[in-house]
Amino acid sequence: MLKELLQRLIRRKAPHFSWDEAITMSQILSLSWMKLFAWWRGWRLLLYGRVPQMLFLGRGVRFFHLSNIRFGKWVQLDDYVFVSALSRRPVSFGHNVHIGAFSRIVAATSFNNVGSYIRIGNNVGIGEYAYLGGGGGLEIGDECIIGQYLSCHPENHVFTRADKPIRLQGVTRKGIRIGHNCWIGSKVTILDGVTIGDNCVVAAGAVVTRSMPPNSLIAGVPARVIRPLHEGEHPSQQPKEMKAQTKSAFLEAAR
């Protein structure tokens, strides 16, 4: 009875959810206690004049410049996540976002050159130990699933002068955009100026140094397009984005 009741409650957030047959009541109760305490921690935002909307916080979660952070509904930040919103525009989490433990979401690290923004869309899950920078702006589209140790760096150091330390030569900032419905494997690094199109799969360990077209399977160091993601489908079954994508764009990204 309790198992069915909890399943109905969870389906208010995730309509297709159902318990695995191997899950025991003991495990469900343990999970329920963990979520209850995480929900209770979310209410600490009341101390800062904010009303949380189903916000779940793990142990040791910390914020810097909380007034510049926006939360959607059903946001979960696991243990020891750190969010710093030292940016011109907000750091924002959409609805149903899950950030894995020990991740750092840092718009900027310098008070003399604050960051642009970080925007995470709806229904996004990011694994443990991610580092998301926001110097030149970072946007992650809706429905993305991302493995552990993602690293995004929307900023580059200038190193053109031999007579001056690199740390004093300044930075360039172009920003990073990850499209909708992307699957990014573990230990992927994405560098400044990169746009990854919608519906892409990025293999584990890839280092993405340039923009990639939508509907692509991407892998390698540096990363390149391995093939169109829906290559084997009949053209009538391919997504509209794939139909519009020219062959030359794929050949250029694959070089």
N, C-alpha and C positions, 0 to 999 in steps of 0.2 A: 504493500500500500504506500509506504513512504517513498519507495523507489519510484513508483509511478507518479506520485505527487511532485517529486523533485524534477522528474523528466518533463512534466508539463510546465513547470516554472522555467526550466532552462529553454524550452522551446519558444518561450516568449522572446528570447534573444536570438536563438538559433533554431529556426523552425524544423530543420531536418535532423536534429539531434536525437539519438537513442542510445541507451546504455549498451555497452558490450556485454554479452552473456557471461563473460568471465569475471566481471566486476562484482565484488561482494558488498554486502551491506556495511561491513566494517570499513572498507575502503571509501564507500560513499560518505559515511559519517565523518571520516578523517578529512576528506576533501571539503565537506560542508563546513567543518570547524575552521579550516584554513581560510576559506572564502569569507566566512563571517567575520573573522578578525581583520582580514584585508579590507572588507567593506567598512568596518568600524574605524580603521585608520584613515580611510578617505574622509571621514567627517571632521578630521582635524583642520580641514580648510575653512571651517566655520570660524576658527580663531583669526583668520585673515580676511574675514568678511566675504568669503566665497561659499556658495551653496553647491556641493558636489552632486552630480547626476549619475548615480551608480558608479562611483569611482572606487577601484580596488587597489590598495597600496600594500606592497610587501614590506618586510622589515627593512629599516635603514634607508628608505626612499628619501631623497633630498631634493629641494628646489632652490634655485637662485633666481630672484626677480620674478616671483610667483605671479605678480599682477600682469605680466606679459605672456602668460601661458593660458591657452584655451583648451578646455576638455569637452569632448563630446560625451555621449552616454556609453556606459559599459566599457570604460577604459580601464585596463589592468596594467599596472607597472609592478613587476616582480621585485624580489629582494635586491636592495642596494642599487637601484637605478638612480642616476643623477641627471637632472634636467636643469640646464642653465639657459635662461632666455635673455642674454645680453645682446639684444638685436633691435633693429629699427622697426621691424614688424613682428608679430607674435610668433611664438612656437605653438603650433596647434595640433591637436590630436582629434581625428574624426571619431565617428561612432564605432564601437566594437573594435578598438585597437588593443593589441597585446604586445608589450615590450618585455623581452626576456631579462632575467636577472643579470646584474653587474653591467648593464649597458649604460653608455654615457651619451646624452643628447645635448650637445654644447654648441650654441649659436656662435660664440666667439670666446677667445681666451684672453683678449687684450682690451683694456679699457680705453686705449687710444685709437682703436679701430674696431668698433662693434660690428657684429654680423648683420646679415640681411634678414633671414627668416628660416624657419623649418616648418614644413606643412606635411603632415601624414594623413592620408585619406581614410575613408571608411573601410572597415573589414580588413585591416592590415595586421599581420602577425610577424613579429621580428624576433629571432632567436637570441640566446644569451650572448653577452660580451660584444654587442654592437657598439660602434662609434659613429655617430651621425653629427657631422659638422654643418654649420650654417653660414660660413663666412660670405659666400657669394649667393647663398640661397639654395635650399634643398627641398624638393617636392617629390613625394612618393604617392603614386596614384592609388585609387581604390582597388580592393580585392587582391592585393599583393601578398605573397607568402615568401618569407625570407629566412634563410638559415642562420646559424650561429656565426659570430665574428664578422658580420658585414662591416665594411669600413668605407665611409663616404667623406671625401675631402674636397669641398668646393672652394678651393683656394690654392694658389701656387706661389712659391717664393721666387723673386727675381734674383738672378745670379749673373748678370751680364758684365759687372765690373770686377776686375781683378784687384783693384786697390781698396776695396771696401768689403767688410764682412757681410756675408749673405744675410745675416739676421737684420742688417741695417739697410738693405736695399729695397725693402718694401715687398708687397705682394700684388698679384693679379687675382681678380675674382670674376668668374663667369657664371657659376652656378651649376647644379646638377638636377636633372629631372628624370625620374623613373616613371614610366607610363602605367596604365591600368592593367590589372590582371597579369602581372609578371611573377614568375617563380625564379628566385635568386638563391642559388645554392650557398653552402657554408663557405666562409673564408674568401668571399669575393671582395675585391677592392675597386672602387669607382672614383676616378679622378676628375678634377675640375673641367668644366666645359662639356661634359658628356650628357647626352640625352639618349635614354634607352626607350625605344618605342613601345607601344602597347602590345600586350600578348607575347612577351618574349620569355625565353628560358635561358638563364645564365648559369653555366656549369660551375661546380664547386672549384674554388681556387683561381678563378679567372681574374685578370687585372684589366679593367676596362678603361682605355685611355682615349677613346674617341667615340663619337655618337654611333648608334646602331639603329637600323630600320625596324619597324614593327614586325611582329610575327616571325621572329628569328630565333634560331638556336645558336647561342653564343658561347665560345669557350676559348681558353688559351691565355698565354702570357707573351706579348700583349694579346688581348682578346680580339677575335675576329668572328665573322658569321660563318658557321659550319654549313648551314643550309637553311632555307625557309622552313618554318616550323610545320607548315601544312603542305609540304611539297608533294606528298603522295595522294592528296585529295583531288577529286575532279573539280575544275574551276567553279562549277556551280555550287559546290559545297564549301568553298573557301570563304573566309570572312571578307567583308567589303574592303577592309584596309589592305588585305593581301592583293585583291584585284587591282587596287589603285597603285600598289607598289611596283615601280618599274624594275625590270631585270638589271638595268645598269647600276641601280642603287645597291642591290645585293652584291654584284660583282665588285663594286668599289669597296664595300665594307669587308669583303672576304679577302682582299689583298693583304 
